[in-house]
Amino acid sequence: MSFLTDKQIIVTGVANKKSIAWGCAKAITEQGGDVIYTYQNDRMKKNLVKLVGEEAKMVELDVSTDQNIEQAFQLIQENYGKIDGLVHSIAYANKEELSGGVSAISREGFSMAQDISAYSLLAITKYALPILNQGSSIVTLTYMGSVRSIPNYNMMGIAKAALEAEVRYLATELAPKGVRVNAISAGAIKTLAVTGVKDYQTLLHLSEERTPDKVSVTIDEVGNSCAFLLSPLASGIVGDIIYVDKGVHLS
C-alpha cells in the first residue's frame, strides 16, 4: 500500500508542469493521495485544467483577503469534506524589489510581499484547521535566500525568513492538536517564479556547480520529500526546515 492512500491533500501554487507544487502534487498522487488543487483566478485555472483535466478537484483560492480564503475552505468542506494535509506554495514580490538595494524597498512592496508570501500561510492554516483530520500535516516551500544574502532575491529572501519563523511557531501551536508543520527549502530550479529573478540563469548555474554531484535537484525530488513529510512516516519531524537542494547549502 502507498503511504498516502486515502489521504486528501490540498496543493496550492501549481502554475504549470515546471512548478515545484506540480512536483509535489504528482508525488502525492503516486503515493495514493487525492489532491485538491487551488488556483488564484480564471486565467490560472485554464493552465491548471490543461495539466489535470476538468474532472480534477479544484477550488479558487485568492489569498489577498480573509474573505476569499474563508469562502474557499467553506467550499472545500462542502464539496470534499475533511482533509489530511496542505501544501503551501504561494509567494510574490514586485520584480523591481528583488534586485538593487534592500534599503530601496518600498513600504507598499514590503507589505505586499510579506502578505502574499508569508502571512498567507497563517491565514490558510486558520481556515484549514476546522477541516484538518487528526494526524494531518502542513508543508510550505522556502529557499536558502531566507538565511543567506542571495543576489537579486532581496525582498523574497526577507519574506521567506518570516515564513520559516512562522513554521516554528505554528508547529509549536498545532502539534498538541495533532497537526505537524514543516518546510522544504528547495534548491534553485527553473520555474516560473525563478525566471522573475534578475540574471536567474547565473543563479541556476552556480547552484548546480555547488551540488556535490554537479546535478541540480528536480521538482520530482522535491515532490517526493513533500509527500514523505505529509505522510505518517514523518511523524517525528515537527517544525523543521528540510533542505532538498542536492547539498547546495553545504557550501
C-alpha positions in Angstrom: 0.0 0.0 0.0 1.3 3.5 -0.8 1.9 5.7 2.2 -0.7 8.4 1.3 -3.6 6.1 0.4 -7.0 7.5 1.4 -5.4 10.9 2.3 -6.9 14.0 0.8 -4.4 16.9 0.4 -4.7 20.5 -0.8 -2.0 21.7 -3.1 -1.7 25.4 -3.8 0.5 27.1 -6.4 0.5 24.8 -9.4 1.2 27.2 -12.3 2.5 24.8 -14.9 4.3 21.5 -15.4 7.6 23.1 -14.2 6.2 24.2 -10.8 7.6 22.7 -7.6 4.0 22.5 -6.5 3.3 20.3 -9.5 6.2 18.0 -8.5 4.5 17.8 -5.1 1.1 17.0 -6.5 2.5 14.3 -8.7 4.3 12.6 -5.8 1.2 12.8 -3.6 -0.9 11.1 -6.4 1.8 8.5 -7.0 1.6 7.6 -3.3 -2.1 7.1 -3.4 -3.2 10.6 -2.2 -6.1 12.5 -3.5 -5.2 16.1 -4.5 -7.5 19.2 -4.2 -5.9 21.9 -6.4 -6.3 25.6 -5.8 -6.0 28.4 -8.3 -5.8 32.1 -8.0 -8.1 33.2 -10.8 -9.7 32.1 -14.1 -6.5 32.6 -16.1 -4.6 30.3 -13.7 -7.5 27.8 -13.8 -7.1 27.4 -17.5 -3.4 26.5 -17.1 -4.3 24.1 -14.3 -7.1 22.4 -16.3 -4.5 21.7 -19.1 -2.5 19.7 -16.5 -5.1 17.9 -14.5 -8.3 17.9 -16.6 -11.7 19.3 -15.9 -12.6 16.4 -13.7 -9.9 17.1 -11.0 -10.9 18.6 -7.7 -10.3 22.3 -7.9 -11.2 25.4 -5.8 -10.5 29.1 -6.4 -8.2 30.5 -3.7 -7.1 34.1 -3.8 -5.1 34.8 -0.6 -5.3 38.6 -0.8 -8.3 38.7 1.6 -9.5 36.7 4.5 -13.0 36.6 3.0 -11.7 34.9 -0.1 -9.8 32.3 2.0 -12.7 31.6 4.2 -15.0 31.1 1.3 -12.6 28.7 -0.4 -12.3 26.5 2.6 -16.1 26.5 3.1 -16.4 25.2 -0.5 -13.7 22.6 0.1 -15.6 21.4 3.2 -18.9 21.3 1.4 -17.7 19.6 -1.7 -14.9 17.3 -0.5 -15.2 17.1 3.3 -12.2 16.7 5.7 -8.6 16.9 4.6 -5.3 15.3 5.7 -2.7 17.8 4.5 -1.9 21.1 2.9 0.9 22.2 0.7 1.5 26.0 0.8 3.4 27.1 -2.3 2.4 30.7 -2.7 4.8 33.7 -3.0 5.0 37.0 -4.8 7.1 40.2 -4.7 7.4 43.1 -7.1 10.1 42.3 -9.6 11.8 45.7 -9.1 12.2 44.9 -5.4 14.1 41.7 -5.9 17.2 43.5 -7.4 19.0 46.6 -6.3 19.4 47.5 -2.6 17.1 46.4 0.1 17.1 49.9 1.5 15.2 51.0 -1.6 12.3 48.5 -1.0 9.1 50.5 -0.7 6.7 50.2 2.3 3.9 49.1 0.0 6.1 46.5 -1.8 7.4 45.1 1.6 3.8 44.8 2.9 2.5 43.1 -0.2 5.4 40.6 -0.4 5.0 39.7 3.3 1.3 39.4 3.0 1.2 37.1 0.0 4.4 35.1 0.7 4.3 34.8 4.4 1.0 35.8 6.0 -0.9 33.6 3.6 0.4 30.6 5.4 -1.0 31.8 8.7 -4.3 32.8 7.1 -4.7 29.5 5.2 -3.9 27.5 8.3 -6.5 29.4 10.3 -9.3 28.4 7.9 -8.0 24.9 7.2 -7.8 23.9 10.9 -11.6 23.1 11.3 -11.4 20.5 8.4 -7.9 19.0 9.2 -8.1 15.5 10.4 -6.0 14.3 13.4 -2.6 13.4 12.2 -2.6 16.0 9.4 0.5 17.7 8.0 1.2 21.2 6.6 4.2 21.7 4.3 5.4 25.1 2.9 8.1 25.9 0.4 11.1 28.1 1.1 14.6 28.8 -0.2 18.1 29.3 1.1 17.8 33.1 0.5 16.0 33.2 3.8 19.2 32.7 5.7 21.8 33.9 3.2 22.1 37.0 1.1 21.4 35.8 -2.4 21.9 38.3 -5.2 18.6 39.6 -6.7 16.5 37.8 -4.2 16.2 40.7 -1.8 12.6 41.1 -0.8 11.7 37.5 -1.3 14.5 36.4 1.0 13.1 38.6 3.7 9.7 37.2 3.2 11.0 33.6 3.3 12.7 34.3 6.6 9.4 35.4 8.0 7.8 32.2 6.6 10.3 30.0 8.2 9.7 31.7 11.6 6.0 31.0 11.1 6.7 27.3 10.6 8.4 27.1 14.0 5.7 29.0 15.8 2.8 27.2 14.0 4.5 23.8 14.7 4.6 24.6 18.4 1.0 25.7 18.4 -0.5 22.9 16.4 1.4 19.8 17.4 -0.8 19.3 20.5 -3.8 19.4 18.1 -2.3 16.6 16.0 -1.1 18.7 13.1 2.5 18.8 12.1 4.0 21.8 10.3 7.3 21.8 8.3 9.0 23.5 5.4 11.1 22.3 2.5 14.0 24.6 1.4 14.2 23.6 -2.2 17.2 24.2 -4.4 17.1 26.6 -7.3 15.0 25.1 -10.1 13.9 26.8 -13.4 10.3 27.6 -12.5 8.1 30.5 -13.5 9.0 32.1 -10.1 12.7 31.8 -10.6 12.6 33.4 -14.1 11.4 36.6 -12.3 14.8 36.9 -10.6 17.3 39.1 -12.4 20.1 37.0 -14.0 18.4 33.8 -12.9 20.5 31.7 -15.3 23.6 32.6 -13.3 21.8 31.6 -10.1 20.8 28.2 -11.6 24.3 27.6 -12.9 26.0 28.5 -9.6 23.5 26.3 -7.7 24.3 23.4 -10.0 28.0 23.9 -9.6 27.7 23.8 -5.8 26.0 20.4 -5.7 28.4 17.7 -4.7 27.5 15.7 -7.8 27.1 18.7 -10.1 23.5 17.8 -10.9 20.6 20.1 -9.9 17.7 19.0 -7.8 14.4 18.4 -9.7 10.8 19.1 -8.9 10.2 15.4 -8.6 12.8 15.1 -5.9 11.3 18.0 -4.0 7.9 16.5 -4.5 8.9 13.1 -3.1 10.2 14.8 0.0 7.0 16.7 0.3 4.9 13.5 0.0 7.0 11.9 2.7 6.6 14.9 5.1 2.8 14.8 4.6 2.7 11.1 5.5 2.6 9.2 8.8 6.2 8.1 8.0 7.4 11.6 9.0 5.5 11.7 12.3 8.8 12.5 14.2 9.5 15.6 12.1 8.0 18.8 13.6 8.8 22.4 12.9 11.8 21.7 10.7 13.2 23.2 7.6 14.3 20.3 5.4 16.8 21.1 2.7 16.1 19.4 -0.6 18.8 21.0 -2.8 21.3 18.2 -3.6 23.7 19.7 -0.9 24.0 23.2 -2.2 23.5 24.5 1.4 26.7 22.7 2.5 29.0 25.1 0.7 
